[in-house]
Structure formats: structure tokens, C-alpha cells
Amino acid sequence: MGSTLTQFALDWMKGARMSIAMVETGGDPGHAPARRTYEKLGFRLLPIAQYFKKL
């Protein structure tokens, strides 16, 4: 189901002449199914460092 919904969104975006799609998910084991779905649909991981500090 995740693949179908994501592909629907990608098709809509392409039809709207958008050129880039970005998704975000966690890197923990619980988000592995989402990462597999995105990779299966052609998304590639871009290594980015995000820093946060609790004040």
C-alpha cells in the first residue's frame, strides 16, 4: 500500500511539472520498511548531517 500511495503522489507531482521529490524517515529499525519502499521507487539516500540541541 505504501508503494501505491507514494507512486500516486510521484505521478501527481510529475504531472504538475515538479522536478524533485523528497521524503524523510527515521534511520532506526522501525523505519526500515519505509526506507525499502522509497529505495524501491528510485529514491536515493543523500547523506546529510542534521544537528539538534535541546535547550
C-alpha positions, 0 to 999 in steps of 0.5 A: 500500500505504501508503494501505491500511495507514494507512486500516486503522489510521484505521478501527481507531482510529475504531472504538475511539472515538479522536478524533485521529490523528497521524503524523510524517515527515521534511520532506526529499525522501525523505519526500515520498511519505509526506507525499502519502499522509497529505495524501491521507487528510485529514491536515493539516500543523500547523506546529510548531517542534521544537528539538534540541541535541546535547550 
